[in-house]
Amino acid sequence: MDCPQCSTPDVIEIDQTLPDGQQVRFFSCHHCEEKWWTQGDKEVDLSQILEMVREHKA
Ligand SMILES: [Zn+2]
């Protein structure tokens, strides 16, 4: 995937499993330091990730 901010293909991808078992993928751009997550083929924002984590802990 290319960075949505600066279009460089130089991004890190890390698969992560949330505490409730949902699979998300974390991306980080080397060039502009943009960070984002996807779940399946759709983008999710950090607040949604935190919400999922918080719901699981509650
Ligand atoms: Zn970038």
N, CA, C, O and the ligand as a Tripos MOL2 file, in Angstrom:
@<TRIPOS>MOLECULE
protein
  233   231    59     0     0
PROTEIN
NO_CHARGES

@<TRIPOS>ATOM
      1 N           0.8470   -1.2140    0.0000 N.3       1 MET1
      2 CA          0.0000    0.0000    0.0000 C.3       1 MET1
      3 C           0.8770    1.2570    0.0000 C.2       1 MET1
      4 O           1.9170    1.2940    0.6570 O.2       1 MET1
      5 N           0.4540    2.2750   -0.7350 N.am      2 ASP2
      6 CA          1.1690    3.5410   -0.7420 C.3       2 ASP2
      7 C           0.6020    4.4580    0.3440 C.2       2 ASP2
      8 O          -0.5670    4.3640    0.7200 O.2       2 ASP2
      9 N           1.4610    5.3350    0.8280 N.am      3 CYS3
     10 CA          1.0310    6.2830    1.8500 C.3       3 CYS3
     11 C          -0.0460    7.2180    1.3060 C.2       3 CYS3
     12 O           0.1210    7.7960    0.2320 O.2       3 CYS3
     13 N          -1.1570    7.3720    2.0450 N.am      4 PRO4
     14 CA         -2.2140    8.2680    1.5730 C.3       4 PRO4
     15 C          -1.8260    9.7390    1.6470 C.2       4 PRO4
     16 O          -2.4480   10.5790    0.9970 O.2       4 PRO4
     17 N          -0.8130   10.0500    2.4240 N.am      5 GLN5
     18 CA         -0.3980   11.4440    2.5660 C.3       5 GLN5
     19 C           0.6220   11.8570    1.5120 C.2       5 GLN5
     20 O           0.4700   12.8980    0.8740 O.2       5 GLN5
     21 N           1.6500   11.0500    1.3300 N.am      6 CYS6
     22 CA          2.7580   11.4740    0.4640 C.3       6 CYS6
     23 C           2.9850   10.5150   -0.7000 C.2       6 CYS6
     24 O           3.8810   10.7360   -1.5150 O.2       6 CYS6
     25 N           2.1840    9.4510   -0.7870 N.am      7 SER7
     26 CA          2.1990    8.5100   -1.9170 C.3       7 SER7
     27 C           3.4590    7.6690   -2.0480 C.2       7 SER7
     28 O           3.6240    6.9740   -3.0510 O.2       7 SER7
     29 N           4.3460    7.7090   -1.0730 N.am      8 THR8
     30 CA          5.4990    6.8280   -1.1420 C.3       8 THR8
     31 C           5.0780    5.3910   -0.8360 C.2       8 THR8
     32 O           4.2130    5.1610    0.0100 O.2       8 THR8
     33 N           5.6900    4.4250   -1.5260 N.am      9 PRO9
     34 CA          5.4170    3.0300   -1.1860 C.3       9 PRO9
     35 C           6.2400    2.5490    0.0150 C.2       9 PRO9
     36 O           6.1550    1.3800    0.3930 O.2       9 PRO9
     37 N           7.0210    3.4280    0.6060 N.am     10 ASP10
     38 CA          7.9400    3.0510    1.6800 C.3      10 ASP10
     39 C           7.2320    3.0670    3.0300 C.2      10 ASP10
     40 O           7.4990    3.9250    3.8710 O.2      10 ASP10
     41 N           6.3320    2.1150    3.2260 N.am     11 VAL11
     42 CA          5.5650    2.0510    4.4620 C.3      11 VAL11
     43 C           5.7660    0.6860    5.1360 C.2      11 VAL11
     44 O           6.0030   -0.3240    4.4720 O.2      11 VAL11
     45 N           5.6650    0.6850    6.4620 N.am     12 ILE12
     46 CA          5.7270   -0.5490    7.2470 C.3      12 ILE12
     47 C           4.3090   -1.0780    7.4210 C.2      12 ILE12
     48 O           3.3800   -0.3010    7.6440 O.2      12 ILE12
     49 N           4.1360   -2.3820    7.3230 N.am     13 GLU13
     50 CA          2.8450   -3.0010    7.6160 C.3      13 GLU13
     51 C           3.0410   -3.9700    8.7690 C.2      13 GLU13
     52 O           3.9610   -4.7880    8.7460 O.2      13 GLU13
     53 N           2.1920   -3.8840    9.7650 N.am     14 ILE14
     54 CA          2.2620   -4.8020   10.9010 C.3      14 ILE14
     55 C           0.8650   -5.3240   11.2030 C.2      14 ILE14
     56 O          -0.0500   -4.5480   11.4790 O.2      14 ILE14
     57 N           0.7080   -6.6310   11.1510 N.am     15 ASP15
     58 CA         -0.5710   -7.2280   11.5300 C.3      15 ASP15
     59 C          -0.6910   -7.2490   13.0400 C.2      15 ASP15
     60 O           0.2360   -7.6520   13.7420 O.2      15 ASP15
     61 N          -1.8430   -6.8120   13.5370 N.am     16 GLN16
     62 CA         -2.0580   -6.8070   14.9740 C.3      16 GLN16
     63 C          -3.4060   -7.4270   15.2900 C.2      16 GLN16
     64 O          -4.3510   -7.3220   14.5080 O.2      16 GLN16
     65 N          -3.4840   -8.0690   16.4340 N.am     17 THR17
     66 CA         -4.7420   -8.6240   16.9070 C.3      17 THR17
     67 C          -5.1770   -7.8320   18.1270 C.2      17 THR17
     68 O          -4.4400   -7.7280   19.1080 O.2      17 THR17
     69 N          -6.3730   -7.2770   18.0600 N.am     18 LEU18
     70 CA         -6.8910   -6.5290   19.1950 C.3      18 LEU18
     71 C          -7.2650   -7.4960   20.3130 C.2      18 LEU18
     72 O          -7.4060   -8.6970   20.0810 O.2      18 LEU18
     73 N          -7.4290   -6.9600   21.5500 N.am     19 PRO19
     74 CA         -7.7530   -7.8200   22.7000 C.3      19 PRO19
     75 C          -9.0070   -8.6580   22.4920 C.2      19 PRO19
     76 O          -9.1360   -9.7300   23.0820 O.2      19 PRO19
     77 N          -9.9360   -8.1840   21.6590 N.am     20 ASP20
     78 CA        -11.1530   -8.9620   21.4140 C.3      20 ASP20
     79 C         -11.0120   -9.9190   20.2360 C.2      20 ASP20
     80 O         -11.9870  -10.5460   19.8230 O.2      20 ASP20
     81 N          -9.8050  -10.0340   19.6970 N.am     21 GLY21
     82 CA         -9.5510  -11.0190   18.6510 C.3      21 GLY21
     83 C          -9.6820  -10.4840   17.2330 C.2      21 GLY21
     84 O          -9.4230  -11.2150   16.2770 O.2      21 GLY21
     85 N         -10.0770   -9.2290   17.0740 N.am     22 GLN22
     86 CA        -10.2050   -8.6610   15.7330 C.3      22 GLN22
     87 C          -8.8230   -8.3960   15.1400 C.2      22 GLN22
     88 O          -7.9080   -7.9320   15.8200 O.2      22 GLN22
     89 N          -8.7050   -8.7080   13.8520 N.am     23 GLN23
     90 CA         -7.4510   -8.4970   13.1540 C.3      23 GLN23
     91 C          -7.4350   -7.1120   12.5150 C.2      23 GLN23
     92 O          -8.3530   -6.7490   11.7790 O.2      23 GLN23
     93 N          -6.4020   -6.3550   12.7960 N.am     24 VAL24
     94 CA         -6.2170   -5.0740   12.1300 C.3      24 VAL24
     95 C          -4.7830   -5.0110   11.6120 C.2      24 VAL24
     96 O          -3.9150   -5.7560   12.0670 O.2      24 VAL24
     97 N          -4.5500   -4.1310   10.6730 N.am     25 ARG25
     98 CA         -3.2050   -3.9540   10.1320 C.3      25 ARG25
     99 C          -2.7800   -2.5120   10.3520 C.2      25 ARG25
    100 O          -3.4900   -1.5730    9.9920 O.2      25 ARG25
    101 N          -1.6170   -2.3610   10.9460 N.am     26 PHE26
    102 CA         -1.0680   -1.0470   11.2390 C.3      26 PHE26
    103 C          -0.0610   -0.6810   10.1570 C.2      26 PHE26
    104 O           0.7910   -1.4860    9.7830 O.2      26 PHE26
    105 N          -0.1750    0.5570    9.6570 N.am     27 PHE27
    106 CA          0.7690    1.0600    8.6580 C.3      27 PHE27
    107 C           1.4720    2.2870    9.2090 C.2      27 PHE27
    108 O           0.8690    3.1150    9.8920 O.2      27 PHE27
    109 N           2.7550    2.3910    8.9010 N.am     28 SER28
    110 CA          3.5050    3.5710    9.3000 C.3      28 SER28
    111 C           4.4030    3.9760    8.1430 C.2      28 SER28
    112 O           5.1190    3.1450    7.5850 O.2      28 SER28
    113 N           4.3650    5.2580    7.7830 N.am     29 CYS29
    114 CA          5.1340    5.7610    6.6430 C.3      29 CYS29
    115 C           6.5100    6.2310    7.0930 C.2      29 CYS29
    116 O           6.6290    7.0250    8.0270 O.2      29 CYS29
    117 N           7.5480    5.7380    6.4250 N.am     30 HIS30
    118 CA          8.9070    6.1850    6.7400 C.3      30 HIS30
    119 C           9.1380    7.6320    6.3460 C.2      30 HIS30
    120 O           9.9560    8.3300    6.9470 O.2      30 HIS30
    121 N           8.4170    8.0710    5.3400 N.am     31 HIS31
    122 CA          8.7280    9.3550    4.7280 C.3      31 HIS31
    123 C           8.1060   10.5280    5.4830 C.2      31 HIS31
    124 O           8.7960   11.4980    5.7990 O.2      31 HIS31
    125 N           6.8130   10.4450    5.7710 N.am     32 CYS32
    126 CA          6.1220   11.5780    6.4050 C.3      32 CYS32
    127 C           5.6180   11.2370    7.8050 C.2      32 CYS32
    128 O           5.0320   12.0850    8.4760 O.2      32 CYS32
    129 N           5.8450    9.9940    8.2500 N.am     33 GLU33
    130 CA          5.4590    9.5440    9.5910 C.3      33 GLU33
    131 C           3.9520    9.4750    9.7970 C.2      33 GLU33
    132 O           3.4760    9.4420   10.9320 O.2      33 GLU33
    133 N           3.2020    9.4530    8.6970 N.am     34 GLU34
    134 CA          1.7700    9.1660    8.7880 C.3      34 GLU34
    135 C           1.5860    7.7530    9.3460 C.2      34 GLU34
    136 O           2.3450    6.8400    9.0220 O.2      34 GLU34
    137 N           0.5720    7.5930   10.1820 N.am     35 LYS35
    138 CA          0.2380    6.2730   10.7240 C.3      35 LYS35
    139 C          -1.2480    6.0290   10.5170 C.2      35 LYS35
    140 O          -2.0690    6.9300   10.6950 O.2      35 LYS35
    141 N          -1.5830    4.8060   10.1420 N.am     36 TRP36
    142 CA         -3.0120    4.4960    9.9680 C.3      36 TRP36
    143 C          -3.2300    3.0050   10.1200 C.2      36 TRP36
    144 O          -2.2890    2.2120   10.0920 O.2      36 TRP36
    145 N          -4.4920    2.6400   10.2810 N.am     37 TRP37
    146 CA         -4.8870    1.2400   10.4650 C.3      37 TRP37
    147 C          -5.9270    0.8600    9.4250 C.2      37 TRP37
    148 O          -6.7050    1.6970    8.9660 O.2      37 TRP37
    149 N          -5.9280   -0.4000    9.0670 N.am     38 THR38
    150 CA         -7.0210   -0.9230    8.2580 C.3      38 THR38
    151 C          -7.5400   -2.1930    8.9090 C.2      38 THR38
    152 O          -6.8340   -2.8850    9.6430 O.2      38 THR38
    153 N          -8.8120   -2.4720    8.6110 N.am     39 GLN39
    154 CA         -9.4110   -3.7370    9.0250 C.3      39 GLN39
    155 C         -10.0790   -4.3040    7.7820 C.2      39 GLN39
    156 O         -10.9850   -3.6830    7.2260 O.2      39 GLN39
    157 N          -9.6400   -5.4800    7.3420 N.am     40 GLY40
    158 CA        -10.0850   -5.9690    6.0490 C.3      40 GLY40
    159 C          -9.5760   -5.0040    4.9850 C.2      40 GLY40
    160 O          -8.3830   -4.7090    4.9150 O.2      40 GLY40
    161 N         -10.5000   -4.5170    4.1550 N.am     41 ASP41
    162 CA        -10.0830   -3.5870    3.1120 C.3      41 ASP41
    163 C         -10.5140   -2.1620    3.4090 C.2      41 ASP41
    164 O         -10.4430   -1.2960    2.5370 O.2      41 ASP41
    165 N         -10.9660   -1.9080    4.6540 N.am     42 LYS42
    166 CA        -11.3650   -0.5360    4.9500 C.3      42 LYS42
    167 C         -10.4890    0.0850    6.0370 C.2      42 LYS42
    168 O          -9.9900   -0.5880    6.9390 O.2      42 LYS42
    169 N         -10.3290    1.3950    5.9070 N.am     43 GLU43
    170 CA         -9.4850    2.1130    6.8470 C.3      43 GLU43
    171 C         -10.2600    2.3840    8.1360 C.2      43 GLU43
    172 O         -11.4440    2.7190    8.1040 O.2      43 GLU43
    173 N          -9.5830    2.2370    9.2540 N.am     44 VAL44
    174 CA        -10.1940    2.5920   10.5290 C.3      44 VAL44
    175 C          -9.3020    3.6300   11.1940 C.2      44 VAL44
    176 O          -8.0850    3.6110   11.0120 O.2      44 VAL44
    177 N          -9.9010    4.5380   11.9660 N.am     45 ASP45
    178 CA         -9.0430    5.5320   12.5970 C.3      45 ASP45
    179 C          -8.7160    5.1210   14.0260 C.2      45 ASP45
    180 O          -9.3200    4.2110   14.5930 O.2      45 ASP45
    181 N          -7.7490    5.8170   14.5780 N.am     46 LEU46
    182 CA         -7.2290    5.4340   15.8860 C.3      46 LEU46
    183 C          -8.3170    5.4130   16.9400 C.2      46 LEU46
    184 O          -8.3230    4.5380   17.8060 O.2      46 LEU46
    185 N          -9.2440    6.3720   16.8810 N.am     47 SER47
    186 CA        -10.2970    6.4160   17.8980 C.3      47 SER47
    187 C         -11.1500    5.1500   17.8550 C.2      47 SER47
    188 O         -11.6140    4.6750   18.8910 O.2      47 SER47
    189 N         -11.3560    4.6000   16.6420 N.am     48 GLN48
    190 CA        -12.1230    3.3490   16.5470 C.3      48 GLN48
    191 C         -11.3510    2.1850   17.1660 C.2      48 GLN48
    192 O         -11.9360    1.3300   17.8320 O.2      48 GLN48
    193 N         -10.0460    2.1560   16.9470 N.am     49 ILE49
    194 CA         -9.2140    1.1040   17.5420 C.3      49 ILE49
    195 C          -9.2860    1.1960   19.0700 C.2      49 ILE49
    196 O          -9.4850    0.1970   19.7620 O.2      49 ILE49
    197 N          -9.1190    2.4160   19.5720 N.am     50 LEU50
    198 CA         -9.1450    2.6010   21.0250 C.3      50 LEU50
    199 C         -10.5140    2.2440   21.5930 C.2      50 LEU50
    200 O         -10.6210    1.6970   22.6910 O.2      50 LEU50
    201 N         -11.5540    2.5610   20.8320 N.am     51 GLU51
    202 CA        -12.9140    2.2270   21.2590 C.3      51 GLU51
    203 C         -13.0790    0.7130   21.3980 C.2      51 GLU51
    204 O         -13.6590    0.2320   22.3710 O.2      51 GLU51
    205 N         -12.5630   -0.0360   20.4120 N.am     52 MET52
    206 CA        -12.6630   -1.4910   20.4500 C.3      52 MET52
    207 C         -11.9110   -2.0460   21.6550 C.2      52 MET52
    208 O         -12.3840   -2.9650   22.3240 O.2      52 MET52
    209 N         -10.7300   -1.4790   21.9250 N.am     53 VAL53
    210 CA         -9.9360   -1.9390   23.0510 C.3      53 VAL53
    211 C         -10.6430   -1.6110   24.3560 C.2      53 VAL53
    212 O         -10.6830   -2.4290   25.2750 O.2      53 VAL53
    213 N         -11.2010   -0.4060   24.4270 N.am     54 ARG54
    214 CA        -11.8630    0.0280   25.6620 C.3      54 ARG54
    215 C         -13.1120   -0.8050   25.9300 C.2      54 ARG54
    216 O         -13.3720   -1.1850   27.0710 O.2      54 ARG54
    217 N         -13.8840   -1.0880   24.8840 N.am     55 GLU55
    218 CA        -15.0800   -1.9070   25.0490 C.3      55 GLU55
    219 C         -14.7480   -3.2900   25.5940 C.2      55 GLU55
    220 O         -15.4840   -3.8560   26.4030 O.2      55 GLU55
    221 N         -13.6230   -3.8150   25.1310 N.am     56 HIS56
    222 CA        -13.2490   -5.1520   25.5810 C.3      56 HIS56
    223 C         -12.8800   -5.1510   27.0560 C.2      56 HIS56
    224 O         -13.1870   -6.0960   27.7830 O.2      56 HIS56
    225 N         -12.2130   -4.0750   27.4960 N.am     57 LYS57
    226 CA        -11.7760   -4.0130   28.8880 C.3      57 LYS57
    227 C         -12.9390   -3.7500   29.8350 C.2      57 LYS57
    228 O         -12.9080   -4.1720   30.9910 O.2      57 LYS57
    229 N         -13.9650   -3.0520   29.3500 N.am     58 ALA58
    230 CA        -15.0680   -2.6360   30.2250 C.3      58 ALA58
    231 C         -15.9000   -3.8190   30.6850 C.2      58 ALA58
    232 O         -16.8660   -3.6430   31.4260 O.2      58 ALA58
    233 ZN          3.9250    9.2790    3.8670 Zn       59 ZN59
@<TRIPOS>BOND
     1     1     2 1
     2     2     3 1
     3     3     4 2
     4     3     5 am
     5     5     6 1
     6     6     7 1
     7     7     8 2
     8     7     9 am
     9     9    10 1
    10    10    11 1
    11    11    12 2
    12    11    13 am
    13    13    14 1
    14    14    15 1
    15    15    16 2
    16    15    17 am
    17    17    18 1
    18    18    19 1
    19    19    20 2
    20    19    21 am
    21    21    22 1
    22    22    23 1
    23    23    24 2
    24    23    25 am
    25    25    26 1
    26    26    27 1
    27    27    28 2
    28    27    29 am
    29    29    30 1
    30    30    31 1
    31    31    32 2
    32    31    33 am
    33    33    34 1
    34    34    35 1
    35    35    36 2
    36    35    37 am
    37    37    38 1
    38    38    39 1
    39    39    40 2
    40    39    41 am
    41    41    42 1
    42    42    43 1
    43    43    44 2
    44    43    45 am
    45    45    46 1
    46    46    47 1
    47    47    48 2
    48    47    49 am
    49    49    50 1
    50    50    51 1
    51    51    52 2
    52    51    53 am
    53    53    54 1
    54    54    55 1
    55    55    56 2
    56    55    57 am
    57    57    58 1
    58    58    59 1
    59    59    60 2
    60    59    61 am
    61    61    62 1
    62    62    63 1
    63    63    64 2
    64    63    65 am
    65    65    66 1
    66    66    67 1
    67    67    68 2
    68    67    69 am
    69    69    70 1
    70    70    71 1
    71    71    72 2
    72    71    73 am
    73    73    74 1
    74    74    75 1
    75    75    76 2
    76    75    77 am
    77    77    78 1
    78    78    79 1
    79    79    80 2
    80    79    81 am
    81    81    82 1
    82    82    83 1
    83    83    84 2
    84    83    85 am
    85    85    86 1
    86    86    87 1
    87    87    88 2
    88    87    89 am
    89    89    90 1
    90    90    91 1
    91    91    92 2
    92    91    93 am
    93    93    94 1
    94    94    95 1
    95    95    96 2
    96    95    97 am
    97    97    98 1
    98    98    99 1
    99    99   100 2
   100    99   101 am
   101   101   102 1
   102   102   103 1
   103   103   104 2
   104   103   105 am
   105   105   106 1
   106   106   107 1
   107   107   108 2
   108   107   109 am
   109   109   110 1
   110   110   111 1
   111   111   112 2
   112   111   113 am
   113   113   114 1
   114   114   115 1
   115   115   116 2
   116   115   117 am
   117   117   118 1
   118   118   119 1
   119   119   120 2
   120   119   121 am
   121   121   122 1
   122   122   123 1
   123   123   124 2
   124   123   125 am
   125   125   126 1
   126   126   127 1
   127   127   128 2
   128   127   129 am
   129   129   130 1
   130   130   131 1
   131   131   132 2
   132   131   133 am
   133   133   134 1
   134   134   135 1
   135   135   136 2
   136   135   137 am
   137   137   138 1
   138   138   139 1
   139   139   140 2
   140   139   141 am
   141   141   142 1
   142   142   143 1
   143   143   144 2
   144   143   145 am
   145   145   146 1
   146   146   147 1
   147   147   148 2
   148   147   149 am
   149   149   150 1
   150   150   151 1
   151   151   152 2
   152   151   153 am
   153   153   154 1
   154   154   155 1
   155   155   156 2
   156   155   157 am
   157   157   158 1
   158   158   159 1
   159   159   160 2
   160   159   161 am
   161   161   162 1
   162   162   163 1
   163   163   164 2
   164   163   165 am
   165   165   166 1
   166   166   167 1
   167   167   168 2
   168   167   169 am
   169   169   170 1
   170   170   171 1
   171   171   172 2
   172   171   173 am
   173   173   174 1
   174   174   175 1
   175   175   176 2
   176   175   177 am
   177   177   178 1
   178   178   179 1
   179   179   180 2
   180   179   181 am
   181   181   182 1
   182   182   183 1
   183   183   184 2
   184   183   185 am
   185   185   186 1
   186   186   187 1
   187   187   188 2
   188   187   189 am
   189   189   190 1
   190   190   191 1
   191   191   192 2
   192   191   193 am
   193   193   194 1
   194   194   195 1
   195   195   196 2
   196   195   197 am
   197   197   198 1
   198   198   199 1
   199   199   200 2
   200   199   201 am
   201   201   202 1
   202   202   203 1
   203   203   204 2
   204   203   205 am
   205   205   206 1
   206   206   207 1
   207   207   208 2
   208   207   209 am
   209   209   210 1
   210   210   211 1
   211   211   212 2
   212   211   213 am
   213   213   214 1
   214   214   215 1
   215   215   216 2
   216   215   217 am
   217   217   218 1
   218   218   219 1
   219   219   220 2
   220   219   221 am
   221   221   222 1
   222   222   223 1
   223   223   224 2
   224   223   225 am
   225   225   226 1
   226   226   227 1
   227   227   228 2
   228   227   229 am
   229   229   230 1
   230   230   231 1
   231   231   232 2
@<TRIPOS>SUBSTRUCTURE
     1 MET1         2 RESIDUE 1 A MET
     2 ASP2         6 RESIDUE 1 A ASP
     3 CYS3        10 RESIDUE 1 A CYS
     4 PRO4        14 RESIDUE 1 A PRO
     5 GLN5        18 RESIDUE 1 A GLN
     6 CYS6        22 RESIDUE 1 A CYS
     7 SER7        26 RESIDUE 1 A SER
     8 THR8        30 RESIDUE 1 A THR
     9 PRO9        34 RESIDUE 1 A PRO
    10 ASP10       38 RESIDUE 1 A ASP
    11 VAL11       42 RESIDUE 1 A VAL
    12 ILE12       46 RESIDUE 1 A ILE
    13 GLU13       50 RESIDUE 1 A GLU
    14 ILE14       54 RESIDUE 1 A ILE
    15 ASP15       58 RESIDUE 1 A ASP
    16 GLN16       62 RESIDUE 1 A GLN
    17 THR17       66 RESIDUE 1 A THR
    18 LEU18       70 RESIDUE 1 A LEU
    19 PRO19       74 RESIDUE 1 A PRO
    20 ASP20       78 RESIDUE 1 A ASP
    21 GLY21       82 RESIDUE 1 A GLY
    22 GLN22       86 RESIDUE 1 A GLN
    23 GLN23       90 RESIDUE 1 A GLN
    24 VAL24       94 RESIDUE 1 A VAL
    25 ARG25       98 RESIDUE 1 A ARG
    26 PHE26      102 RESIDUE 1 A PHE
    27 PHE27      106 RESIDUE 1 A PHE
    28 SER28      110 RESIDUE 1 A SER
    29 CYS29      114 RESIDUE 1 A CYS
    30 HIS30      118 RESIDUE 1 A HIS
    31 HIS31      122 RESIDUE 1 A HIS
    32 CYS32      126 RESIDUE 1 A CYS
    33 GLU33      130 RESIDUE 1 A GLU
    34 GLU34      134 RESIDUE 1 A GLU
    35 LYS35      138 RESIDUE 1 A LYS
    36 TRP36      142 RESIDUE 1 A TRP
    37 TRP37      146 RESIDUE 1 A TRP
    38 THR38      150 RESIDUE 1 A THR
    39 GLN39      154 RESIDUE 1 A GLN
    40 GLY40      158 RESIDUE 1 A GLY
    41 ASP41      162 RESIDUE 1 A ASP
    42 LYS42      166 RESIDUE 1 A LYS
    43 GLU43      170 RESIDUE 1 A GLU
    44 VAL44      174 RESIDUE 1 A VAL
    45 ASP45      178 RESIDUE 1 A ASP
    46 LEU46      182 RESIDUE 1 A LEU
    47 SER47      186 RESIDUE 1 A SER
    48 GLN48      190 RESIDUE 1 A GLN
    49 ILE49      194 RESIDUE 1 A ILE
    50 LEU50      198 RESIDUE 1 A LEU
    51 GLU51      202 RESIDUE 1 A GLU
    52 MET52      206 RESIDUE 1 A MET
    53 VAL53      210 RESIDUE 1 A VAL
    54 ARG54      214 RESIDUE 1 A ARG
    55 GLU55      218 RESIDUE 1 A GLU
    56 HIS56      222 RESIDUE 1 A HIS
    57 LYS57      226 RESIDUE 1 A LYS
    58 ALA58      230 RESIDUE 1 A ALA
    59 ZN59       233 GROUP 0 **** ****
